Amino acid sequence: MSGVHAINLGNAWEAEPGHAGQDSAWVRRFGRPTGLAAADIVWLVIDAPADAAVACNGAALPAATAGVAYRANVTAMLRDRNLLVLVPRQAVATALPPPVRGPLPAALGSVRLEIEFGAAGGGGPTA
């Protein structure tokens, strides 16, 4: 099987205040996509990102840079339940009112998972 399937992660984000002097974070919980085969690759994609630190399940990913398309391979770090964290630079974080639970503010970009079916072994770049 070949092709790409996108899963939008635009909703259900939660603002988490900073702790011990750290910046505020935006967190998104999601389940492992079903039906993944060994040759499938799952990419985290952020269109129009802000400058932000990015982590999945506690593992740091390359940082997002404002105005630069973001793409990171997260296949190996996926679990049944997952936690994605974006920590924008302070200037962006303080300008955004945190919702209880809702869409990610547009200033932080548009986030999705892309499943590339049958692509493993190709060794594409990350972020």
C-alpha positions as CSV (number, residue, x, y, z in Angstrom):
1,M,0.0,0.0,0.0
2,S,1.3,3.5,-0.8
3,G,0.0,7.0,0.0
4,V,-0.3,9.4,2.8
5,H,-3.1,9.8,5.4
6,A,-3.3,13.0,7.5
7,I,-4.7,13.2,11.1
8,N,-5.5,16.8,12.1
9,L,-4.4,17.7,15.7
10,G,-5.9,21.2,15.7
11,N,-8.3,20.7,18.5
12,A,-8.2,19.4,22.1
13,W,-5.1,21.3,23.1
14,E,-4.6,22.4,26.7
15,A,-2.5,25.2,28.0
16,E,-0.2,24.2,30.9
17,P,1.3,27.0,32.9
18,G,5.1,27.0,33.4
19,H,6.6,25.4,36.4
20,A,9.8,26.6,38.3
21,G,10.5,29.4,35.8
22,Q,9.8,27.4,32.7
23,D,7.6,28.8,29.9
24,S,4.0,27.8,29.4
25,A,3.3,24.8,27.3
26,W,0.5,23.6,25.0
27,V,-0.2,19.9,25.3
28,R,-2.1,17.5,23.1
29,R,-3.0,13.9,24.0
30,F,-3.8,11.5,21.2
31,G,-4.0,7.7,20.6
32,R,-1.7,5.7,18.4
33,P,-3.0,5.6,14.9
34,T,-4.6,2.2,14.2
35,G,-3.5,-0.2,11.5
36,L,0.1,0.8,11.3
37,A,2.3,-1.6,9.5
38,A,6.1,-2.1,10.1
39,A,6.9,-0.2,6.9
40,D,4.7,2.8,7.7
41,I,6.2,6.1,8.9
42,V,4.4,8.6,11.1
43,W,5.5,12.3,10.7
44,L,4.6,15.2,13.0
45,V,4.0,18.1,10.7
46,I,3.6,21.8,11.7
47,D,2.6,24.3,9.1
48,A,3.5,27.9,9.8
49,P,5.0,27.2,13.2
50,A,6.2,29.7,15.8
51,D,9.6,29.3,17.4
52,A,9.0,26.5,19.9
53,A,10.5,23.5,21.6
54,V,8.7,20.3,20.6
55,A,8.5,17.0,22.5
56,C,6.6,13.7,22.1
57,N,6.2,11.4,25.1
58,G,9.0,13.2,26.9
59,A,11.5,12.9,24.1
60,A,12.8,16.2,22.7
61,L,12.4,16.7,19.0
62,P,14.1,19.3,16.8
63,A,12.8,22.8,17.7
64,A,10.3,24.5,15.4
65,T,11.5,27.7,13.7
66,A,9.0,30.4,12.8
67,G,8.3,30.4,9.1
68,V,10.0,27.1,8.4
69,A,7.9,24.0,7.6
70,Y,8.3,21.4,10.3
71,R,8.4,17.7,9.8
72,A,9.8,15.1,12.3
73,N,9.6,11.3,12.3
74,V,7.8,10.2,15.5
75,T,7.2,6.6,14.5
76,A,9.5,4.9,17.0
77,M,8.3,7.0,19.9
78,L,4.5,6.4,19.5
79,R,2.7,4.5,22.3
80,D,-0.9,3.5,22.8
81,R,-1.5,7.0,24.5
82,N,0.8,9.9,23.5
83,L,1.6,13.4,24.7
84,L,2.7,16.1,22.3
85,V,4.1,19.3,23.9
86,L,4.8,22.6,22.3
87,V,6.7,25.3,24.3
88,P,6.6,28.5,22.4
89,R,9.2,31.2,23.0
90,Q,8.1,33.5,25.8
91,A,6.9,36.3,23.5
92,V,4.3,34.1,21.9
93,A,3.3,32.3,25.1
94,T,2.4,35.4,27.0
95,A,0.4,36.9,24.1
96,L,-2.0,34.0,23.9
97,P,-4.9,33.5,26.4
98,P,-4.9,29.8,27.5
99,P,-8.1,27.9,26.8
100,V,-9.3,25.2,29.2
101,R,-9.4,22.8,26.2
102,G,-9.7,23.8,22.6
103,P,-8.0,24.6,19.3
104,L,-4.3,25.4,19.2
105,P,-3.9,29.2,18.7
106,A,-3.2,30.0,15.0
107,A,0.0,31.8,16.0
108,L,1.6,28.5,16.9
109,G,0.8,26.8,13.5
110,S,-1.3,24.0,12.2
111,V,-0.4,20.5,13.6
112,R,-1.1,17.1,12.1
113,L,0.2,13.6,11.9
114,E,1.0,12.2,8.4
115,I,1.1,8.5,8.0
116,E,3.3,7.5,5.0
117,F,2.2,4.0,4.1
118,G,5.0,1.6,3.2
119,A,7.8,4.1,3.4
120,A,10.1,2.7,6.0
121,G,13.6,2.0,4.9
122,G,13.7,5.2,2.9
123,G,15.5,7.2,5.7
124,G,14.0,10.6,5.1
125,P,15.2,13.7,7.0
126,T,13.7,14.8,10.3
127,A,12.6,18.4,10.9
